[in-house]
């Protein structure tokens, strides 16, 4: 564990240098532990693949006291989190996806690069459970990993100016769903009709960091019935 200053009232705690479920579990456990220990002294926390950004109230506590509390709380907590990772049962969130050349313009590209058929790519993508490692770039944009190496694909050399809401993409060994219309450079393989961010609902997102996600292939009729819309790809 390494702690560094990230601002006048923030510290960032590093738990490792790689992407791994056990490190992600440490980050999640640390967030819960520090929430309980610091309470209202915390303004915000941002969890990521292997780090936790802790923003505290500088009028109520200084960074030296926060550092002391971090060390006191986490020295034993991280070992417990690592030991429990294998046996923990995270809820699995199932998300429907309409995979097709119509909804996934890079399916052909991935097929050409991998030597796999489109049907094989779809089967591989929906055969795994993916951990939500971080949420960023845009509200509701969940970074999921890790994709099977056989369908891992580098980002597009020229990003699109417009990716439709619900587009499911692959970038290297990550996969994600675009929560709204935006630019983007991921390889698009399908569309998900589930809203990934809705400020009018509670909770605002169907997933949170630490959740496990599985994709389920649906037909065009099912996609339409769930409110899906084929958007523009530019």
NORLINMO-V433666 format. One record per residue. RES is the residue in one small letter. OMEGA is omega in whole degrees, 0 to 359 (999 if undefined). Layout:
RES/OMEGA
RES/OMEGA
This chain:
x/179
x/181
x/178
x/177
x/179
x/181
x/183
x/178
x/180
x/175
x/176
x/183
x/179
x/182
x/180
x/183
x/184
x/175
x/182
x/180
x/182
x/177
x/176
x/178
x/177
x/179
x/181
x/179
x/179
x/179
x/180
x/182
x/182
x/175
x/180
x/185
x/187
x/176
x/184
x/177
x/178
x/174
x/181
x/173
x/177
x/179
x/178
x/185
x/185
x/183
x/178
x/175
x/183
x/179
x/186
x/181
x/184
x/178
x/183
x/183
x/178
x/186
x/181
x/177
x/178
x/178
x/181
x/180
x/178
x/181
x/181
x/185
x/193
x/183
x/179
x/184
x/184
x/178
x/178
x/180
x/181
x/181
x/185
x/185
x/184
x/185
x/182
x/180
x/178
x/175
x/179
x/178
x/179
x/181
x/181
x/179
x/172
x/178
x/176
x/175
x/178
x/184
x/182
x/187
x/179
x/178
x/179
x/180
x/179
x/178
x/179
x/183
x/185
x/185
x/179
x/174
x/178
x/178
x/179
x/178
x/180
x/181
x/180
x/183
x/183
x/183
x/184
x/167
x/182
x/178
x/174
x/183
x/182
x/174
x/183
x/184
x/176
x/178
x/179
x/178
x/184
x/177
x/185
x/178
x/356
x/180
x/175
x/183
x/183
x/181
x/176
x/186
x/179
x/177
x/178
x/180
x/176
x/181
x/174
x/174
x/184
x/174
x/183
x/176
x/178
x/180
x/179
x/185
x/175
x/173
x/187
x/181
x/176
x/172
x/184
x/175
x/177
x/184
x/180
x/178
x/181
x/169
x/178
x/183
x/180
x/177
x/187
x/186
x/181
x/179
x/178
x/181
x/181
x/177
x/181
x/174
x/180
x/183
x/181
x/180
x/176
x/358
x/183
x/184
x/178
x/180
x/173
x/181
x/182
x/178
x/172
x/183
x/171
x/178
x/179
x/181
x/177
x/180
x/177
x/179
x/178
x/178
x/179
x/182
x/180
x/177
x/180
x/180
x/175
x/183
x/180
x/174
x/183
x/999
